[in-house]
């Protein structure tokens, strides 16, 4: 059995950034395990620009952004295995994987970083009535077909869901000559970034129908059309609001789910809200020496934040391997999401283990206008950030410093909430 200091599961943007960070923090024996035939993850099919504004202060495409980290990993001589499927990780951090060259093999790690990314929610989870005709794709599958395989899924398109991939595919299909008839969204607000609504829908006069969903699918062999209907506050279709759209393609952009089958199998505690691991300030899970970062932890909107978070995980995993991650002392402070805040990452902070500051990321559960993001230390408000608008499609963050915690030696809980201005 081979031994490594750190084994990273996933060679996408999170896995690469974590590996580079761990190497720069003095760890030599690092291994990335990636199931695809190349590093870079989902970025390889994201040929649109808008990546890297925070990380590199320039606008890059997905493959260009990924290549920056791949080049860095190559330069640092970080070992990786492609076309390698991880089957199991034990609580003792023994990784069981398989590939064509080595068959089934085991690797023992001192620390494991989970960076498996996320997958798309399927049509099956939506309970849309109708047959199963050809022409229904998830937006990510259509993106791969168009951008990497050179195949066109269809010519007349309706998109269900306004997640970022769906919005980007509305523009992409239009540029390839298809007619995108509408983007329907069940919620009364879009699930994507504001800039994507403007650049991908408004600029191409593609209608966004909020509080609408698909209630019927027509066609047996090939999709022939869909019926959209308005929904009430409970999400039920309102009779009499049905609209018929003829189309040969339906793209589903109805949310992403963190890939945590391996995490669950090894006993990692999973959040019911994010479907990702529950982590502390070091991005460490409930299993000592197992860290998580990127979309496997919670779904991000910008890859720059994935890289930043993964860099933190790599640095802390390196400290753990070197025995520098303090476990004794300090106060364990729970983070409490309340009043419009869905969750926080991390879920707890130990003041002895944190650096000078900790970035707390979260999403709100509805659209709030002219509001404040507030953080309360027990009952005292310590942070108040004004916001013209806070929406579920855009991740929010606050920074908590060691200096702030030192002023509250008996602190038990930090509550993050949305308040009216």
Buried (B, 14 or more C-beta within 10 A) or exposed (E): EEEBBBBBBBBBBBBBBBBBBBBBBEBEBBBBBBBBEEBBBBBBBBBBBBBBEEBBEEEBBBBBBBBBBBEBBEEEEBEBBBEBEBEEBBEEBBBBBBBEEEEEBEBBBBBBBBBBBBBBBEBEEBEBEBEEBBBBBBBBBBBBBBBEEEEBBBEBBBBBBBBBBBBBBBBBBBEEEBEBBBBBBBBEBBBBBEEBBEBBBEEEEBEBBBBBBBBBBBBEEEBBBBBBBBBEEEEEBEEEBEBEBEBBBBBBBBEBBBBBEBBEEBEBEBBEBBBBBBBBBBBBBEBEBBBBBBBBBBBBBBBBBBBBBBBBBBBBBBBBBEEEBEEEEBBEBEBBBEBBBBBBBBBBBBBEBBEEBBBBBBBBBEBBEEBBBBBBBEEEEBBEEEBEEBBBBBBBBBEBEBEBBEEBEEBEEBBBBBBEE
